[in-house]
Amino acid sequence: MAERPADSEAARVAVIGAGTMGAGIAQVALEGGWRVALHDAAPGATERAIDRIRQALTRRAAKAGRADPARAAADALLALEVAPSVARAVDGAHLAIEAIVEDLELKRQLFADLDDAATPDAILATNTSALSVSRIAESVTRPERVVGLHFFNPAPVLPLVEVVAGRASAPWAVERAAGIVEGWGKTAIHVADAPGFIVNRVNRPFTLEPLRLLMAGAATIEAIDEAILAAGFPMGPFALMDLIGIDVNLAAARGLFEASGRPPRFRPSPIQEELVGAGKLGRKSGEGFYRYVDGKAAGSAPRFTSRGDRGTGAPLDAASIAERVVLAIVNEAYRAAGDGVASEPDIDRAMQLGANHPFGPFEWARRTGVHEVTAMLDALSDEDADTFRPALPLLREARAGL
């Protein structure tokens, strides 16, 4: 059920951090009819954010057929104010959303300030994609009101919000936060406070398995991307890493690897380490896995066309490439469900809404047949046991069906 304060004119959210995510969240709240107070300590950050929001609102108004898109955007921005301090931003706010850099200590310091300044019944939310909500909440005197609201980039476009309950999060805070984002037109999925939540954990094989295949010389960058596109995914893994930034993807991989206890299947790829070390970060630097001319891909970077010198794998056909990637995702989904991260239906929905997958992993497994999936995983487990050894919940399901 959508949640709004009793007086809709007073519905107010503070957004702390005016980078890409903060600006996107502010836009979502504005379009949801809320007043927004935006704060960022970095000089010029809020001005750049407002400019991005204005452009985005103008495009959306034009697409909706508004007679004067620029005027429509300007009218919407009347509900946004720039706050000079954290205390001013949260003054009277029903919800505060933190969207600063992924640094645990910085977030804890900010939440201590939010806790001091916000009204006692205000919800304090973090947009972290990787850090523990429970650890962040340790810095406040009322941890029961701290939750995670993980929006996906671009926030105005992607419908998923992972609503994360920390160890101390009160049910009322979790439900109210979920109701608010649903009132903004988003799909709220409840998630346990576990490394990577749903999408950043279950989707990690989408990039790590292709990187392993590239390292082994089993396929080229183009062949892997084409195989994944042919399987129904909207973008290949290497094109995706270039789009979001290889450094950003590597940071997420490192965070999940460490937070999960350094399991081999989550180990970051040396190829990414090498590219980031060389400053080749993808589209934003003009070269990553592909070279870019005027913002368009112009072929893969020559030295990453093949990595056959690093391995002995035989070339794989497109069907085998896609199968391996999907099987790795499915196996991780069963592990996540077994760990209590989220329900199977919610994991399926999250992967489709947050990662743009054409199907949910459990949907694919049951359509394919869990006995067949178990056999396919088992056949690959000699190559990479940690990735492909069938998850215990999958084995139990297969045995129950005998």
C-alpha positions as CSV (number, residue, x, y, z in Angstrom):
1,M,0.0,0.0,0.0
2,A,1.4,3.4,-1.0
3,E,2.4,5.5,2.0
4,R,2.1,9.3,2.2
5,P,1.9,11.6,5.2
6,A,-1.6,12.7,6.1
7,D,-1.1,16.1,4.7
8,S,0.0,15.4,1.1
9,E,1.2,19.0,0.7
10,A,3.7,18.4,3.4
11,A,5.1,15.1,2.0
12,R,8.8,15.8,2.2
13,V,12.0,13.9,1.6
14,A,15.6,14.9,2.1
15,V,18.2,13.5,-0.3
16,I,21.8,13.7,0.9
17,G,24.2,13.4,-2.0
18,A,23.6,15.0,-5.4
19,G,25.6,12.6,-7.7
20,T,24.0,10.5,-10.4
21,M,22.0,8.4,-7.9
22,G,21.0,11.3,-5.6
23,A,19.8,13.3,-8.6
24,G,17.9,10.3,-9.9
25,I,16.2,9.6,-6.6
26,A,15.3,13.3,-6.2
27,Q,13.7,13.2,-9.6
28,V,11.7,10.1,-8.7
29,A,10.4,11.8,-5.6
30,L,9.5,15.0,-7.4
31,E,7.5,13.0,-10.0
32,G,5.9,11.1,-7.1
33,G,4.5,14.5,-5.8
34,W,6.8,14.9,-2.9
35,R,8.8,18.0,-1.9
36,V,12.5,17.4,-2.0
37,A,15.4,19.0,-0.1
38,L,18.7,18.2,-1.8
39,H,22.1,18.6,-0.1
40,D,25.6,17.9,-1.1
41,A,28.8,19.3,0.5
42,A,30.7,19.3,-2.8
43,P,30.8,22.7,-4.5
44,G,28.6,22.8,-7.6
45,A,27.2,19.3,-7.1
46,T,23.6,20.4,-6.4
47,E,23.7,22.8,-9.4
48,R,24.8,20.0,-11.7
49,A,22.1,17.7,-10.3
50,I,19.4,20.3,-10.8
51,D,20.5,20.8,-14.4
52,R,20.4,17.0,-15.0
53,I,16.9,16.8,-13.4
54,R,15.7,19.7,-15.5
55,Q,16.9,18.1,-18.7
56,A,15.4,14.7,-17.7
57,L,12.0,16.2,-16.7
58,T,11.9,18.2,-20.0
59,R,12.5,15.1,-22.1
60,R,9.8,13.2,-20.2
61,A,7.3,16.0,-20.6
62,A,8.1,16.2,-24.3
63,K,7.6,12.4,-24.6
64,A,4.3,12.7,-22.7
65,G,3.1,15.3,-25.3
66,R,3.1,18.3,-23.0
67,A,2.6,21.6,-24.9
68,D,5.5,23.3,-23.2
69,P,8.0,20.7,-21.8
70,A,10.4,23.3,-20.5
71,R,7.6,25.0,-18.5
72,A,6.4,21.6,-17.2
73,A,9.9,20.8,-15.9
74,A,10.3,24.3,-14.3
75,D,7.0,23.8,-12.5
76,A,8.1,20.4,-11.2
77,L,11.3,21.9,-9.9
78,L,9.4,24.4,-7.8
79,A,9.1,21.5,-5.3
80,L,12.9,21.1,-5.0
81,E,15.0,23.2,-2.7
82,V,18.8,23.2,-2.2
83,A,19.6,22.8,1.5
84,P,22.9,24.4,2.8
85,S,23.4,21.7,5.5
86,V,22.3,18.2,6.5
87,A,20.3,19.7,9.4
88,R,18.4,22.0,7.0
89,A,17.7,19.2,4.5
90,V,16.1,16.9,7.1
91,D,14.1,19.7,8.9
92,G,10.5,18.4,8.7
93,A,11.4,15.5,6.4
94,H,9.4,12.3,6.7
95,L,12.2,10.4,5.0
96,A,15.9,11.0,4.5
97,I,17.8,9.1,1.8
98,E,21.6,9.0,1.8
99,A,23.2,8.6,-1.6
100,I,26.9,9.4,-1.0
101,V,30.0,7.4,-1.8
102,E,30.3,3.8,-0.8
103,D,32.4,4.3,2.2
104,L,31.2,2.8,5.5
105,E,32.8,5.3,7.9
106,L,31.5,8.3,5.9
107,K,28.0,6.9,5.8
108,R,28.2,6.1,9.6
109,Q,29.2,9.7,10.3
110,L,26.4,11.1,8.1
111,F,23.8,8.9,9.8
112,A,24.9,10.1,13.2
113,D,24.2,13.6,11.9
114,L,20.9,12.6,10.4
115,D,19.9,10.9,13.7
116,D,20.6,14.1,15.6
117,A,18.8,16.4,13.2
118,A,15.7,14.4,12.0
119,T,12.4,14.3,13.8
120,P,12.0,11.1,16.0
121,D,9.6,9.4,13.6
122,A,11.5,10.1,10.4
123,I,12.9,7.1,8.5
124,L,16.6,7.2,7.6
125,A,17.4,5.2,4.5
126,T,20.7,4.3,2.8
127,N,21.0,3.8,-1.0
128,T,24.0,1.5,-0.5
129,S,24.4,-1.3,-3.0
130,A,27.0,-3.2,-1.1
131,L,27.5,-2.1,2.5
132,S,25.7,-3.6,5.6
133,V,22.6,-1.6,6.6
134,S,23.1,-3.0,10.1
135,R,26.6,-1.7,10.4
136,I,25.5,1.8,9.2
137,A,22.7,1.7,11.7
138,E,25.1,1.1,14.6
139,S,26.0,4.8,14.4
140,V,22.6,6.1,15.4
141,T,20.6,6.1,18.7
142,R,17.4,4.8,17.1
143,P,18.6,2.1,14.7
144,E,15.0,0.7,14.4
145,R,14.2,3.5,11.9
146,V,17.2,2.8,9.6
147,V,16.5,0.8,6.4
148,G,18.1,0.3,3.0
149,L,16.4,1.7,-0.1
150,H,18.6,0.4,-3.0
151,F,17.6,2.2,-6.2
152,F,19.1,1.1,-9.5
153,N,20.7,3.3,-12.0
154,P,19.1,5.2,-13.8
155,A,16.7,5.5,-10.9
156,P,13.9,7.3,-12.9
157,V,13.8,4.5,-15.4
158,L,14.5,1.2,-13.6
159,P,11.5,0.1,-11.5
160,L,13.1,-2.0,-8.8
161,V,14.0,-0.8,-5.3
162,E,15.5,-3.3,-2.9
163,V,14.1,-2.6,0.6
164,V,16.6,-3.9,3.1
165,A,15.9,-4.7,6.7
166,G,18.9,-4.4,9.0
167,R,19.1,-6.4,12.2
168,A,17.5,-3.6,14.2
169,S,15.1,-2.3,11.5
170,A,11.6,-2.1,12.9
171,P,8.8,-3.6,10.8
172,W,6.9,-0.3,10.7
173,A,10.0,1.4,9.2
174,V,10.5,-1.2,6.6
175,E,6.8,-1.3,5.6
176,R,6.5,2.5,5.5
177,A,9.6,2.9,3.4
178,A,8.4,0.3,1.0
179,G,5.0,2.0,0.8
180,I,6.6,5.4,0.0
181,V,8.7,4.1,-2.9
182,E,5.6,2.2,-4.2
183,G,3.8,5.5,-4.1
184,W,6.5,6.8,-6.3
185,G,5.8,4.1,-8.9
186,K,8.5,1.7,-8.0
187,T,8.4,-2.0,-7.2
188,A,9.6,-2.6,-3.7
189,I,11.1,-6.0,-3.0
190,H,12.0,-7.0,0.6
191,V,15.6,-8.2,1.1
192,A,17.7,-9.4,4.0
193,D,20.8,-7.5,4.9
194,A,23.3,-9.8,3.2
195,P,26.3,-9.1,1.0
196,G,25.2,-7.9,-2.4
197,F,21.5,-8.1,-1.5
198,I,19.7,-9.8,-4.4
199,V,20.9,-8.3,-7.7
200,N,24.5,-7.5,-7.0
201,R,25.0,-11.0,-5.7
202,V,22.9,-13.2,-8.1
203,N,24.0,-11.2,-11.2
204,R,27.7,-11.2,-10.4
205,P,28.3,-14.3,-12.6
206,F,26.9,-12.3,-15.6
207,T,30.3,-10.6,-15.7
208,L,32.6,-12.9,-13.9
209,E,31.9,-16.0,-15.9
210,P,32.5,-14.2,-19.3
211,L,35.7,-12.7,-17.8
212,R,36.8,-16.3,-17.0
213,L,36.0,-17.5,-20.5
214,L,38.0,-14.6,-21.9
215,M,40.9,-15.3,-19.7
216,A,40.9,-19.0,-20.8
217,G,40.8,-18.1,-24.5
218,A,37.4,-19.9,-24.8
219,A,35.8,-17.0,-26.7
220,T,36.4,-13.4,-27.8
221,I,34.8,-10.3,-26.4
222,E,32.5,-10.0,-29.4
223,A,31.6,-13.7,-29.4
224,I,30.6,-13.6,-25.8
225,D,28.5,-10.5,-26.1
226,E,26.8,-11.8,-29.2
227,A,26.0,-15.1,-27.5
228,I,24.4,-13.3,-24.6
229,L,22.4,-11.0,-26.9
230,A,21.2,-14.1,-28.8
231,A,20.0,-15.6,-25.6
232,G,17.6,-12.7,-25.1
233,F,19.5,-10.4,-22.8
234,P,19.4,-6.7,-23.7
235,M,23.2,-6.2,-23.6
236,G,26.3,-8.3,-23.5
237,P,28.5,-8.4,-20.4
238,F,31.5,-6.5,-21.8
239,A,29.3,-3.8,-23.4
240,L,27.6,-3.5,-20.0
241,M,30.8,-3.2,-18.0
242,D,32.0,-0.5,-20.4
243,L,28.7,1.4,-20.0
244,I,28.6,1.4,-16.2
245,G,32.4,1.8,-15.9
246,I,34.9,-1.0,-15.4
247,D,36.1,0.7,-12.3
248,V,32.6,0.8,-10.8
249,N,32.0,-2.9,-11.7
250,L,35.3,-3.9,-10.2
251,A,34.6,-2.0,-7.0
252,A,31.3,-3.9,-6.7
253,A,33.1,-7.2,-7.3
254,R,35.7,-6.4,-4.7
255,G,33.1,-5.4,-2.2
256,L,31.1,-8.6,-2.6
257,F,34.2,-10.8,-2.6
258,E,35.4,-9.4,0.7
259,A,31.9,-9.2,2.4
260,S,31.2,-12.8,1.4
261,G,34.3,-14.2,2.9
262,R,36.4,-14.3,-0.3
263,P,34.8,-17.3,-2.0
264,P,36.7,-18.2,-5.3
265,R,33.5,-17.7,-7.4
266,F,33.4,-14.0,-6.5
267,R,37.1,-13.3,-7.0
268,P,37.6,-10.2,-9.1
269,S,39.1,-10.7,-12.5
270,P,42.7,-9.8,-13.2
271,I,41.6,-8.5,-16.6
272,Q,39.5,-5.8,-14.9
273,E,42.3,-5.0,-12.5
274,E,44.7,-4.5,-15.5
275,L,42.3,-2.3,-17.4
276,V,41.5,-0.1,-14.4
277,G,45.2,0.2,-13.6
278,A,45.7,1.4,-17.2
279,G,42.9,3.9,-16.9
280,K,40.8,2.1,-19.5
281,L,37.4,2.4,-17.8
282,G,35.0,1.9,-20.7
283,R,32.9,4.5,-22.5
284,K,33.8,7.4,-20.1
285,S,37.5,7.0,-20.9
286,G,37.2,6.1,-24.6
287,E,38.4,2.6,-24.2
288,G,37.7,-0.5,-22.1
289,F,36.8,-3.8,-23.6
290,Y,35.8,-1.9,-26.7
291,R,37.3,1.3,-28.2
292,Y,34.9,4.2,-28.6
293,V,34.8,6.9,-31.3
294,D,32.3,9.7,-30.8
295,G,30.7,7.6,-28.1
296,K,30.1,4.6,-30.4
297,A,31.9,1.3,-30.1
298,A,34.5,0.8,-32.8
299,G,35.7,-2.8,-32.2
300,S,37.2,-4.5,-29.2
301,A,40.5,-3.3,-27.7
302,P,43.2,-5.3,-29.7
303,R,45.0,-7.0,-26.8
304,F,41.7,-8.2,-25.3
305,T,40.4,-9.8,-28.5
306,S,41.6,-13.2,-27.1
307,R,43.4,-14.3,-23.9
308,G,44.3,-17.7,-25.2
309,D,47.9,-17.2,-23.9
310,R,46.5,-17.2,-20.3
311,G,44.6,-20.6,-20.5
312,T,44.0,-23.7,-22.5
313,G,40.2,-23.7,-22.9
314,A,38.8,-24.8,-26.3
315,P,36.6,-22.3,-28.2
316,L,33.0,-22.5,-27.2
317,D,29.9,-22.0,-29.4
318,A,27.3,-19.3,-28.7
319,A,24.8,-21.7,-27.0
320,S,27.5,-23.1,-24.7
321,I,28.6,-19.6,-23.7
322,A,25.1,-18.5,-22.8
323,E,24.3,-21.7,-21.0
324,R,27.4,-21.4,-18.8
325,V,26.5,-17.8,-17.8
326,V,22.8,-18.6,-17.1
327,L,23.7,-21.8,-15.2
328,A,26.1,-19.8,-12.9
329,I,23.4,-17.2,-12.3
330,V,20.8,-19.9,-11.5
331,N,23.1,-21.7,-9.1
332,E,23.8,-18.4,-7.3
333,A,20.1,-17.7,-7.1
334,Y,19.5,-21.0,-5.4
335,R,22.3,-20.3,-2.9
336,A,20.8,-16.8,-2.2
337,A,17.4,-18.2,-1.6
338,G,18.8,-20.9,0.7
339,D,20.6,-18.2,2.7
340,G,17.3,-16.4,3.3
341,V,18.3,-13.3,1.2
342,A,14.8,-13.2,-0.4
343,S,12.0,-15.5,-1.6
344,E,12.3,-17.3,-4.9
345,P,9.6,-15.2,-6.6
346,D,11.2,-12.0,-5.3
347,I,14.6,-13.0,-6.7
348,D,13.0,-13.8,-10.1
349,R,11.3,-10.4,-10.1
350,A,14.4,-8.5,-8.9
351,M,16.6,-10.0,-11.7
352,Q,14.1,-9.0,-14.3
353,L,13.4,-5.6,-13.0
354,G,16.8,-4.6,-11.6
355,A,19.1,-6.4,-14.1
356,N,16.9,-6.5,-17.1
357,H,17.1,-10.2,-17.5
358,P,14.6,-11.8,-19.9
359,F,13.6,-14.4,-17.3
360,G,14.0,-15.2,-13.6
361,P,16.6,-17.8,-12.7
362,F,14.0,-20.1,-10.9
363,E,11.6,-19.7,-13.8
364,W,14.4,-20.8,-16.2
365,A,15.5,-23.7,-14.0
366,R,12.0,-25.1,-13.8
367,R,11.2,-24.6,-17.4
368,T,14.5,-26.4,-18.3
369,G,13.9,-29.0,-15.6
370,V,15.7,-29.1,-12.3
371,H,17.2,-32.5,-12.9
372,E,18.6,-31.3,-16.2
373,V,20.0,-28.2,-14.6
374,T,21.6,-30.2,-11.8
375,A,23.2,-32.5,-14.4
376,M,24.5,-29.6,-16.5
377,L,26.0,-27.9,-13.4
378,D,27.6,-31.1,-12.3
379,A,29.2,-31.6,-15.7
380,L,30.9,-28.2,-15.3
381,S,31.8,-28.5,-11.6
382,D,35.2,-30.1,-12.4
383,E,36.3,-26.9,-14.2
384,D,35.1,-24.5,-11.4
385,A,33.6,-26.2,-8.4
386,D,32.7,-23.1,-6.4
387,T,30.7,-21.7,-9.3
388,F,29.1,-24.8,-10.7
389,R,28.8,-27.3,-7.9
390,P,25.0,-27.6,-7.6
391,A,23.6,-25.6,-4.7
392,L,22.1,-27.6,-1.9
393,P,18.6,-26.2,-2.3
394,L,18.7,-27.1,-6.0
395,L,19.8,-30.7,-5.1
396,R,17.1,-31.0,-2.6
397,E,14.5,-29.8,-5.1
398,A,15.7,-32.3,-7.7
399,R,15.7,-35.2,-5.2
400,A,12.2,-34.2,-4.0
401,G,10.9,-34.5,-7.5
402,L,12.2,-38.1,-8.0
